[in-house]
Amino acid sequence: MAIIESSVEGPITAVSLDMTATPPVLTISCMGTTVMFTDGTTANGRIKRIRTPTTTLSIQQFMDNTPFPGRAEAGFIGGTLIAEGTVDTNMVPIVLNANFIDVEPSESVLLGAVTQNDAGSPRQISINGAPISMLTDARLCSNPDNPGQPIYVNQYGFAINPASIQLGSSEAVPTSAEGYYAAGNFHAFLFEYGGSGDLAVVPPTTPQLSIERADYREDGSLVHYDVRGFATRFHLPNGAPNQSIDIYRLDFNPATGLHERMRIDSADVETRETGYERWRLSHTGNRPGGFRSGPPRFLMAVNVNENFSEQTEPDIRED
């Protein structure tokens, strides 16, 4: 009998919250498995969390039983759960004590050509003939900073003016949307146009960075980082060299109460099309010591030329 690393992925059938416990205990039923979650940190100092594809939720936000647009089910009931944690085989009944929970109403994707793009409130836009409603629910929306104002992004991850999205499939990269289908509409938290479009930031010459993916992996005494994304270069004169992009890890230092950064290395940068650069860092090194001995809280990309940065929580795997 032992403590076994465990996970479950499937539909949510019931949720409850015991506020009399200290700390409060969230219980989720998924495919016959009882999943329990409490706020706090793991043994190696990682913050336990509940996350949708666009934001991190408090337990109270997760328990909000307001139906998502187009759905009749309360809150996340009937939605998809991914829970990672441990099972203590000595305990009866068996419970999966979750450290990390990912949740969304469904995992659905549209991929293809834009077949409608009409101005209005809300905008009437379709992919492959399927009408799309952009989600404005704070629990799952395209713009966590301002849920009521959806963001449409181009193939490089930068916000664009939706009026610049062209019909058809002339672009090499198809347009995609991620979200769920309900009540005759595809409700999307992500709309990624297959072209470039017109940047929404004014002026468009403002330098921007996007992080497409950020992976962190531990392998014994070694750690591996794989971070990639894009940078705009409309602010540069024609013929200017590629920009310098440095990658940092950010870790919480309990002695100072601050997130402190440590440079990993410079990314490789290449020009894609006019106005855009692609950057990528793949780096393996020794595991840092002290408060940096575990996974980083964030990975940060810094445009050295423009003193501009962007950060994200990494996807973490431990081999």
C-alpha positions in Angstrom: 0.0 0.0 0.0 1.4 3.4 -0.9 0.8 7.0 -2.1 0.4 6.8 -5.9 0.6 9.7 -8.4 -2.8 9.8 -10.0 -5.0 11.7 -12.5 -8.4 11.6 -14.0 -9.9 13.2 -17.1 -13.6 13.2 -17.8 -17.0 14.7 -17.2 -18.0 16.4 -13.9 -21.1 14.9 -12.4 -21.3 16.7 -9.0 -19.5 19.4 -7.0 -19.7 20.4 -3.3 -17.8 22.6 -0.9 -17.3 21.9 2.8 -16.8 25.4 4.4 -16.7 23.9 8.0 -13.3 22.3 7.2 -10.0 24.2 7.6 -9.1 24.9 4.9 -12.4 24.5 3.0 -12.6 21.2 1.0 -13.8 21.1 -2.6 -15.2 17.7 -3.7 -15.7 16.8 -7.4 -17.2 13.6 -8.8 -15.7 12.5 -12.1 -16.3 9.1 -13.7 -16.8 7.4 -10.3 -13.7 9.0 -8.8 -13.9 11.4 -5.8 -11.6 14.3 -6.3 -10.8 16.6 -3.3 -9.0 19.9 -3.5 -7.9 22.5 -0.9 -6.0 25.8 -1.4 -2.3 25.7 -0.5 1.1 24.6 -1.8 2.5 21.2 -2.7 5.4 19.5 -1.0 7.9 21.2 -3.4 6.4 24.6 -3.0 4.2 24.9 -6.1 0.9 26.7 -5.7 -2.1 24.5 -6.0 -4.6 25.8 -8.5 -7.8 25.5 -10.5 -7.5 26.8 -14.0 -9.6 27.3 -17.2 -7.8 27.8 -20.5 -7.8 31.6 -19.9 -7.6 32.2 -16.2 -7.0 30.8 -12.7 -10.1 30.4 -10.6 -10.7 30.6 -6.8 -12.7 27.8 -5.3 -15.7 30.2 -5.0 -15.5 31.0 -8.7 -15.4 27.3 -9.6 -18.5 26.7 -7.4 -20.4 29.5 -9.2 -23.5 27.7 -10.5 -24.4 30.3 -13.1 -24.8 28.4 -16.4 -22.3 29.3 -19.1 -23.8 31.0 -22.2 -26.0 28.5 -24.1 -25.8 25.8 -21.5 -28.5 24.6 -19.1 -26.2 22.9 -16.7 -25.1 24.7 -13.5 -21.6 26.0 -13.7 -19.1 23.4 -14.7 -21.5 20.4 -14.2 -21.1 18.3 -17.3 -17.9 20.0 -18.2 -14.5 18.4 -18.7 -12.1 17.9 -15.7 -8.4 17.1 -15.7 -7.2 16.6 -12.1 -3.6 15.6 -11.1 -2.6 14.6 -7.6 -2.1 11.5 -5.5 -4.1 8.6 -4.1 -3.3 7.1 -0.6 -4.2 3.5 -1.0 -4.4 3.1 2.8 -7.3 5.5 3.0 -10.9 4.3 2.8 -12.8 5.5 0.8 -10.3 6.1 -2.0 -9.9 9.8 -2.8 -7.7 11.6 -5.4 -6.2 14.5 -3.6 -5.7 17.0 -6.4 -2.9 19.6 -6.6 -3.8 20.9 -10.1 -7.2 21.1 -11.8 -8.0 22.1 -15.3 -11.6 22.6 -16.2 -13.8 23.9 -19.1 -17.4 23.3 -20.3 -16.1 21.2 -23.2 -13.0 20.7 -25.3 -14.1 21.6 -28.9 -12.2 23.1 -31.8 -13.2 24.6 -35.2 -10.6 24.9 -37.9 -11.0 26.2 -41.4 -12.2 29.2 -43.4 -13.9 32.4 -42.2 -17.3 32.3 -43.9 -18.9 35.4 -42.3 -17.7 38.6 -40.7 -20.4 41.2 -40.3 -20.2 44.2 -38.0 -22.7 44.3 -35.1 -23.0 44.0 -31.4 -22.1 41.3 -31.0 -20.1 40.7 -34.3 -21.5 38.1 -36.6 -18.6 35.8 -37.5 -18.4 32.2 -38.6 -15.9 29.5 -39.4 -17.0 26.8 -41.9 -20.5 28.2 -41.7 -20.7 27.7 -37.9 -21.7 30.9 -36.1 -19.3 31.9 -33.3 -20.2 33.8 -30.1 -17.2 35.1 -28.2 -17.4 34.3 -24.5 -17.6 37.2 -22.0 -18.0 35.1 -18.9 -15.1 36.0 -16.5 -14.5 32.3 -15.7 -13.7 31.6 -19.4 -13.2 34.5 -21.8 -10.8 35.7 -24.4 -9.9 38.9 -22.4 -9.5 38.3 -18.7 -8.5 41.9 -18.2 -11.8 43.1 -19.7 -14.2 40.1 -20.2 -16.8 42.2 -21.9 -14.5 43.2 -24.7 -13.5 40.0 -26.7 -10.1 39.8 -28.3 -9.4 38.3 -31.7 -5.8 37.3 -32.4 -3.8 36.7 -35.5 -1.7 33.7 -36.3 1.2 35.2 -34.2 -0.9 35.7 -31.1 -1.4 39.5 -31.3 -4.8 41.2 -30.9 -6.2 42.5 -34.1 -9.1 44.6 -35.3 -11.8 42.0 -36.2 -13.0 44.1 -39.1 -9.7 43.2 -40.8 -10.5 39.5 -40.8 -11.0 38.4 -44.4 -13.4 35.8 -45.8 -12.2 32.7 -47.5 -9.2 30.4 -47.0 -6.5 32.2 -49.2 -4.1 32.3 -46.2 -1.7 29.4 -45.7 -2.8 29.0 -42.1 -6.5 28.1 -41.4 -8.5 30.1 -38.9 -9.4 28.3 -35.6 -11.6 28.7 -32.6 -11.6 26.9 -29.3 -14.5 26.6 -26.8 -17.7 24.6 -26.7 -20.9 24.1 -28.8 -24.3 24.9 -27.2 -27.7 26.2 -28.3 -26.8 26.4 -31.9 -23.6 28.5 -31.5 -19.9 27.8 -31.0 -19.0 29.7 -27.8 -15.3 30.6 -28.2 -12.7 31.8 -25.7 -10.1 31.8 -28.5 -10.4 33.1 -32.0 -7.1 32.8 -34.0 -7.2 34.3 -37.5 -5.1 32.5 -40.0 -3.7 35.7 -41.5 -2.1 38.8 -40.1 -4.9 41.3 -39.9 -4.5 44.8 -38.6 -3.0 45.1 -35.1 -5.4 46.4 -32.5 -2.7 48.3 -30.6 -2.5 51.9 -31.5 -0.1 53.0 -32.8 0.6 49.6 -34.6 4.4 50.5 -34.3 4.2 49.8 -30.6 6.6 46.8 -29.9 4.7 43.6 -28.8 5.7 40.1 -27.6 3.6 37.0 -27.5 4.3 33.6 -25.9 3.0 30.7 -27.9 4.2 27.9 -25.6 6.3 27.6 -22.4 7.4 24.1 -21.2 9.5 23.2 -18.2 10.7 19.7 -17.5 12.8 18.2 -14.7 15.1 15.2 -15.3 17.0 14.4 -12.2 19.6 17.2 -11.6 18.8 18.7 -15.0 16.1 21.1 -16.1 14.8 21.7 -19.6 13.1 24.8 -20.9 11.3 25.1 -24.3 9.8 28.5 -24.8 8.7 30.1 -28.1 6.6 32.9 -29.5 6.6 36.0 -31.7 7.6 39.6 -31.7 6.4 42.5 -33.8 9.0 44.6 -35.7 6.8 47.3 -37.4 8.7 49.8 -35.2 12.0 49.0 -36.9 13.3 50.5 -40.1 13.6 48.3 -43.1 16.7 46.2 -43.1 17.2 46.4 -39.3 18.7 43.3 -37.7 16.5 40.8 -35.7 15.7 41.8 -32.1 17.3 40.2 -29.0 14.9 38.1 -26.9 16.1 36.9 -23.5 14.3 34.3 -21.5 14.1 34.4 -17.7 12.5 32.2 -14.9 10.6 34.0 -12.1 10.6 32.4 -8.7 9.0 33.4 -5.4 11.6 34.2 -2.8 10.1 33.8 0.7 12.9 35.8 2.2 12.0 38.9 0.3 8.4 38.2 -0.5 9.0 39.0 -4.1 9.2 37.2 -7.4 12.8 37.3 -8.5 14.0 36.6 -12.0 17.0 34.6 -13.3 18.2 34.8 -16.9 18.3 31.4 -18.7 19.6 32.3 -22.1 18.9 34.2 -25.4 16.4 32.9 -27.8 17.0 32.2 -31.5 15.2 34.8 -33.6 14.2 34.6 -37.2 12.1 36.9 -39.4 8.8 35.4 -40.6 6.9 37.9 -42.8 7.0 41.7 -42.9 6.5 43.0 -39.4 7.0 39.8 -37.4 9.8 37.7 -35.9 9.6 34.2 -34.5 11.7 33.4 -31.4 12.5 30.1 -29.6 14.6 28.9 -26.7 15.4 25.3 -26.1 17.8 25.0 -23.2 19.0 22.3 -20.8 21.0 23.2 -17.6 21.6 22.2 -14.1 18.9 22.6 -11.5 19.3 25.9 -9.6 19.5 25.7 -5.8 17.7 27.5 -3.0 14.3 28.9 -3.6 14.8 28.1 -7.3 15.2 24.4 -6.8 11.7 23.6 -7.9 9.7 24.6 -11.0 9.5 28.4 -11.8 6.3 30.3 -11.1 6.6 32.0 -14.4 8.7 32.1 -17.6 9.3 35.5 -19.0 10.4 36.7 -22.5 12.2 40.1 -22.6 12.7 42.2 -25.7 16.2 43.5 -24.8 16.1 46.2 -27.6 12.8 47.6 -26.4 12.9 46.9 -22.7 9.5 45.1 -23.0 8.5 41.8 -21.5 5.7 39.2 -21.5 5.3 36.3 -19.0 3.2 33.1 -18.6 2.9 30.1 -16.3 4.8 27.2 -17.8 3.5 23.7 -18.5 5.4 21.6 -16.1 6.4 17.9 -16.4 8.6 15.9 -14.0 10.3 12.9 -15.5 
